[in-house]
């Protein structure tokens, strides 16, 4: 879906920033510090000769929503008079580029774009500024989704929390959704599943009826993200929580969750350990599979009539649940302000973030095909044309945080290895969980955390 580009004059632009629930930093009213205003990748955004920031250097990743991001950034340039240079990096390279910049104190970027895996490291290390240091009157906008505290850090507990200090604002609401063949569900008289047991039953029924080749597809090559929605729905978690870093992944609840995850994998491709996100999307596009859990952004390729045989025949819903309820996990991106920026650059960066996450800009970005982070941007027309966003908003109060630890990279590496072996059935469920727990114990010890 496309929409006419929003057109706001400068006064309208300022009203939009104020409407984001954030105070409005003065634009162009502060002097630039000479050496920090060069405008190159090495020195970040530039200041104008008469004072004030005239350019922002914003890193981003090669993502399916990059083109829509470029469009909304163009709107910002027109409305603010500030040039925004998007520096695009491979997905896996973005975090490294930003970490290098802050560790070298190069001030290379005016904004940091952080995904779920990076927030714990960047918040805990003080690599982004608490936003209240820039805007003392900051308060969280009621229309802006929290994603279980993705932008807020509880330093005492060492994790994100909806009650934590605001470090960044969510800019892309890429949570996990349940995706299903609506046409086949209607044909077979199947109800949208509320539980994982329902998913298995529906998959088996469709396969037994000869209506579909595969009943479910999951990402067995990169299973941790998908698995967490099952794990939490069984009342299990990686650690005890509340400051206690004792691993709990061998609990009976965790074992039941992984048993179910393996049962789901059995409904799909014969070698689930070879399936990552792109392959899972491709399976759903092919028309060979009944259902899957995929992120919101996957709807774009799924609904592309030039690439997908199932375009127009898919439904979207909140992910099913287990004994503890429905627990869709967040795969959100956030924007924060790098620590150590000169004041005028920090204020200009904050202004960009506040504008982008405000209602009017987010509504325009949604029209360009972006994934919003607000509950108040879905008109009837948008809801009709993008049903995945309706399911996203319906998930709002249920969303759970995936791994957001400062040591997320090490923990996820352990989980990926052994969960993949479990779905491939080269390792038993108890053995896989025991191996993960052993690695987590070592990681916690190396981090010097209490357990």
C-alpha positions in Angstrom: 0.0 0.0 0.0 1.2 3.5 -0.7 -0.1 6.8 0.5 0.4 10.4 -0.5 3.5 11.8 1.2 2.6 13.8 4.2 3.2 17.6 3.7 3.8 19.6 6.8 5.3 23.1 7.0 7.9 23.8 9.7 5.2 24.9 12.2 3.3 21.7 11.6 6.5 19.8 12.0 7.1 21.2 15.4 3.5 20.4 16.4 4.1 16.8 15.4 7.2 16.5 17.6 5.3 18.0 20.5 2.4 15.5 19.8 4.8 12.6 20.4 4.6 13.3 24.1 8.1 14.7 24.1 9.3 18.3 24.6 10.6 20.1 21.5 14.3 20.9 21.3 15.1 24.1 19.6 16.0 23.4 16.0 18.9 25.3 14.5 19.3 27.5 17.6 22.6 26.2 19.0 26.1 26.8 17.9 28.0 23.9 16.4 31.3 22.8 18.0 33.9 23.2 15.2 35.7 19.9 15.2 32.6 17.8 15.6 30.7 19.3 12.7 32.6 17.9 9.7 29.7 15.9 8.3 31.9 12.9 7.3 31.4 9.3 8.5 34.3 9.9 10.9 32.9 13.0 12.5 29.1 12.6 12.4 26.6 15.2 11.4 27.5 18.7 10.4 26.7 22.1 11.9 25.9 25.1 9.9 28.3 28.1 9.8 25.7 30.3 11.6 25.1 27.7 14.3 22.8 24.7 14.4 22.9 21.2 13.1 22.3 20.9 9.4 23.0 17.2 8.9 22.5 13.9 10.8 24.4 10.8 10.1 22.1 7.8 10.8 23.3 4.2 10.5 20.8 1.5 9.5 20.7 -2.1 8.3 19.8 -3.7 5.0 16.3 -4.7 5.9 13.1 -5.4 4.0 11.7 -2.1 5.3 14.7 0.0 4.2 12.9 1.7 1.3 10.0 2.8 3.4 12.5 4.2 5.9 14.1 6.2 3.2 10.8 7.7 2.3 9.9 8.8 5.8 13.4 10.2 6.3 12.9 12.2 3.1 9.8 13.7 4.7 11.8 14.7 7.7 14.4 16.4 5.6 11.6 18.4 3.8 9.9 19.4 7.0 13.0 20.1 9.2 15.5 21.5 6.7 18.1 19.0 8.1 19.8 16.6 5.8 19.7 13.0 7.0 22.4 10.7 5.6 21.5 7.1 6.0 24.6 4.9 6.3 23.6 1.4 5.3 25.4 -1.7 6.6 24.7 -5.4 6.4 22.4 -6.6 9.1 25.2 -8.4 11.1 27.6 -5.5 10.6 25.4 -2.7 12.0 26.0 -3.5 15.6 29.7 -3.8 15.1 30.0 -0.5 13.3 28.1 1.2 16.2 30.1 -0.5 18.9 33.3 0.5 17.2 32.2 4.1 16.9 31.4 4.4 20.6 34.4 2.5 21.8 36.7 4.7 19.7 34.7 7.8 20.8 34.7 8.9 17.1 31.2 10.5 17.2 30.7 8.9 13.8 26.9 8.7 14.2 24.3 11.0 15.5 21.8 8.1 16.1 22.2 4.5 17.1 19.7 1.9 15.6 19.6 -1.1 17.9 17.8 -4.4 17.5 16.7 -6.7 20.3 20.1 -8.4 20.5 22.0 -5.1 21.0 20.0 -3.2 23.5 21.3 -4.9 26.6 24.9 -4.4 25.7 24.5 -0.7 24.6 22.3 0.2 27.6 24.4 -1.6 30.3 27.7 -0.1 28.9 26.3 3.4 28.8 26.7 3.7 25.1 23.5 5.6 24.6 22.4 8.6 26.6 19.3 8.4 28.9 16.8 10.5 26.9 15.8 12.4 30.1 19.3 13.9 30.1 18.4 15.6 26.8 14.7 16.2 27.6 14.1 16.4 31.4 10.3 16.6 30.8 10.3 13.3 28.9 7.3 11.1 29.5 6.3 7.9 27.6 3.5 8.7 25.0 0.4 6.6 25.7 0.1 5.8 22.0 3.7 4.4 21.8 4.0 0.7 22.4 6.4 -0.5 25.1 7.3 -3.9 23.6 7.9 -5.1 27.2 10.3 -2.2 27.9 12.6 -2.5 24.9 13.6 1.1 25.2 13.9 1.1 29.0 16.7 -0.1 31.2 16.7 -1.3 34.8 20.4 -1.0 35.8 19.9 -2.8 39.1 18.3 -5.9 37.5 20.5 -5.8 34.5 17.7 -6.0 31.9 15.0 -4.1 30.2 11.8 -3.2 32.0 8.7 -1.2 31.3 9.6 0.6 34.6 13.2 1.3 33.6 15.0 4.5 32.6 14.2 5.5 29.0 17.2 4.9 26.8 15.7 4.7 23.3 12.4 4.8 21.5 11.0 1.9 19.4 10.9 2.7 15.7 9.9 -0.6 14.0 7.5 -3.0 15.7 8.6 -6.3 14.2 7.0 -8.7 16.7 6.2 -12.4 16.0 2.7 -13.2 14.6 0.8 -16.3 13.7 0.3 -16.6 9.9 -2.0 -19.1 8.4 -3.7 -20.1 5.1 -7.1 -18.4 5.5 -8.5 -20.0 2.4 -7.6 -23.5 3.6 -8.8 -22.8 7.1 -12.2 -21.7 5.7 -12.3 -24.7 3.4 -11.6 -27.2 6.1 -13.7 -25.4 8.8 -10.7 -24.9 11.1 -10.7 -22.3 13.9 -7.8 -19.9 14.4 -5.7 -21.6 17.1 -5.5 -20.3 20.6 -3.0 -22.9 21.8 0.0 -24.8 20.4 -1.9 -28.0 20.7 -4.5 -26.4 18.4 -1.8 -25.6 15.9 -0.6 -29.2 15.8 -4.2 -30.5 15.5 -4.9 -28.1 12.6 -1.7 -29.0 10.8 -2.4 -32.7 11.2 -6.0 -32.4 10.0 -5.0 -30.4 6.9 -2.2 -32.9 6.0 -4.4 -35.9 6.6 -7.1 -34.4 4.3 -4.5 -34.0 1.5 -5.1 -30.2 1.5 -1.5 -29.3 2.2 2.0 -30.9 2.1 3.3 -29.4 5.3 1.3 -28.4 8.5 3.8 -25.9 10.0 7.2 -24.4 9.3 9.6 -23.0 11.9 13.1 -21.6 11.8 15.2 -24.6 12.9 18.5 -23.1 11.7 17.9 -20.0 13.9 15.4 -21.3 16.4 15.9 -19.2 19.5 13.6 -16.3 18.5 10.7 -18.6 17.5 11.2 -20.9 20.5 10.9 -18.1 23.1 7.2 -17.6 22.3 6.7 -21.2 23.1 9.0 -21.2 26.1 7.4 -18.2 27.8 3.9 -19.6 27.1 4.7 -22.6 29.2 5.7 -20.4 32.1 9.4 -21.1 31.6 12.4 -18.7 31.2 16.1 -18.8 30.7 16.9 -17.5 34.2 15.2 -17.2 37.6 14.9 -13.4 37.1 14.6 -10.4 39.5 18.4 -10.2 39.7 18.9 -13.9 40.2 20.9 -15.2 37.2 20.5 -18.9 38.0 19.7 -20.7 34.7 16.3 -22.3 34.8 16.1 -23.8 31.3 16.0 -27.4 32.5 12.7 -26.9 34.3 9.8 -29.2 33.6 8.0 -26.3 32.0 11.0 -25.6 29.6 11.2 -29.3 28.7 7.4 -29.3 27.9 8.0 -26.2 25.8 10.8 -27.8 23.8 8.8 -31.0 23.4 6.1 -28.9 21.8 8.6 -27.0 19.6 9.9 -30.3 18.3 6.3 -31.5 17.6 5.7 -28.3 15.6 8.9 -28.9 13.6 7.8 -32.4 12.7 4.9 -30.9 10.7 7.2 -29.1 8.4 10.3 -29.6 6.2 12.2 -32.9 6.7 15.4 -31.0 7.7 14.2 -28.1 9.9 17.7 -27.3 10.9 18.3 -25.9 7.4 15.4 -23.4 7.6 16.1 -19.8 8.6 13.8 -16.8 8.2 14.1 -16.5 4.4 13.4 -20.2 3.9 10.4 -20.1 6.2 8.9 -17.2 4.3 9.6 -19.0 1.0 7.8 -22.1 2.2 4.7 -20.0 3.1 5.0 -18.2 -0.3 5.1 -21.5 -2.2 1.6 -22.6 -1.0 3.0 -25.9 0.4 2.5 -25.0 4.1 -0.6 -24.3 6.3 0.8 -22.1 9.0 3.9 -20.5 10.6 5.0 -17.9 13.1 6.8 -15.0 11.3 7.6 -11.4 12.1 5.3 -8.6 11.0 7.7 -7.5 8.2 7.3 -10.9 6.5 3.8 -9.9 5.4 5.3 -7.7 2.6 6.9 -10.6 0.7 4.0 -12.9 1.6 1.5 -10.5 0.1 3.6 -9.7 -3.0 1.6 -11.1 -5.9 4.8 -11.2 -8.1 6.6 -13.5 -5.6 4.0 -15.3 -3.5 1.4 -17.9 -4.6 -0.5 -17.3 -1.3 -0.8 -13.5 -1.6 -4.3 -12.5 -0.6 -5.1 -15.9 1.0 -3.3 -15.4 4.3 -4.6 -14.5 7.8 -2.7 -13.0 10.7 -3.3 -13.4 14.4 -1.7 -13.2 17.8 0.6 -16.2 18.3 -1.0 -19.2 20.0 -0.2 -19.9 23.6 0.5 -22.6 26.2 -0.5 -23.1 29.8 0.7 -19.6 30.8 -1.1 -17.9 27.9 -0.1 -16.2 24.7 3.4 -14.7 24.7 4.4 -13.2 21.4 8.1 -12.1 21.4 9.3 -8.8 20.3 11.8 -8.3 17.4 11.7 -4.5 17.6 14.3 -1.9 16.5 14.9 1.1 18.6 16.6 4.5 18.1 18.9 6.1 20.7 21.3 8.9 21.0 25.0 7.9 21.3 26.8 8.9 24.5 29.3 11.6 24.2 27.8 13.7 21.4 28.0 17.4 21.7 24.9 18.9 23.1 23.5 20.4 19.9 24.0 17.2 18.0 22.4 15.2 20.8 19.4 17.5 20.7 19.0 17.3 17.0 19.2 13.5 17.1 16.6 13.4 19.8 14.4 15.6 17.8 14.6 13.3 14.8 13.7 10.3 17.0 10.8 12.1 18.7 9.4 13.1 15.3 9.8 9.7 13.8 7.9 8.0 16.6 5.2 10.6 16.8 1.7 9.8 15.5 1.6 11.8 12.3 5.1 10.6 11.1 4.4 7.0 12.1 1.1 7.1 10.2 2.8 8.3 7.1 5.5 5.6 7.5 2.8 3.0 7.8 1.4 4.2 4.5 4.8 3.7 2.9 4.8 0.1 4.1 6.7 0.5 7.3 5.9 -1.4 10.5 4.7 1.1 13.1 5.3 1.1 16.9 2.1 2.9 17.8 -1.4 1.7 18.6 -3.1 4.9 17.2 -2.1 4.9 13.6 -4.5 2.3 12.0 -7.3 3.8 10.0 -10.0 1.6 8.7 -8.4 1.7 5.3 -5.0 0.7 6.6 -6.5 -2.1 8.8 -8.3 -3.5 5.8 -5.2 -3.5 3.6 -2.7 -4.6 6.2 -4.3 -7.1 8.5 -0.9 -8.0 10.0 -0.9 -4.6 11.7 -4.2 -5.4 13.4 -2.7 -8.5 14.8 0.3 -6.6 15.9 -1.8 -4.1 17.9 -3.9 -6.9 19.3 -0.6 -8.4 20.7 0.4 -5.2 22.4 -0.3 -6.1 26.1 1.0 -9.7 25.6 4.4 -9.0 24.1 7.4 -10.5 25.9 11.1 -9.6 25.7 13.4 -12.1 24.1 17.0 -12.3 25.3 18.1 -8.7 26.0 21.0 -9.4 28.3 24.4 -7.6 28.1 25.7 -11.1 27.3 22.9 -11.8 24.8 25.3 -12.8 22.0 26.9 -15.6 24.0 23.6 -16.8 25.4 22.0 -16.9 22.0 24.9 -18.8 20.5 24.5 -21.6 23.1 20.7 -21.7 22.6 21.0 -21.8 18.8 23.4 -24.6 18.7 21.5 -27.0 20.9 17.9 -26.0 20.0 18.9 -26.7 16.4 20.1 -30.2 17.3 16.8 -30.8 19.2 14.6 -30.0 16.3 16.9 -32.1 14.0 16.5 -34.9 16.5 20.3 -35.4 16.7 20.0 -34.6 20.5 17.2 -35.4 22.9 15.2 -32.6 24.5 16.6 -33.1 28.0 20.2 -33.3 26.7 19.7 -30.2 24.6 18.4 -28.2 27.6 21.1 -29.5 29.9 23.8 -28.4 27.4 22.3 -24.9 27.1 22.1 -24.6 30.9 25.7 -25.7 31.3 26.8 -23.0 28.9 24.6 -20.4 30.6 26.1 -21.2 34.0 29.6 -20.6 32.5 28.5 -17.3 30.9 27.0 -16.0 34.1 30.2 -16.9 36.0 32.3 -15.1 33.5 30.1 -12.1 33.7 30.4 -12.1 37.5 26.6 -12.2 38.1 24.8 -13.5 41.1 23.2 -16.9 40.8 
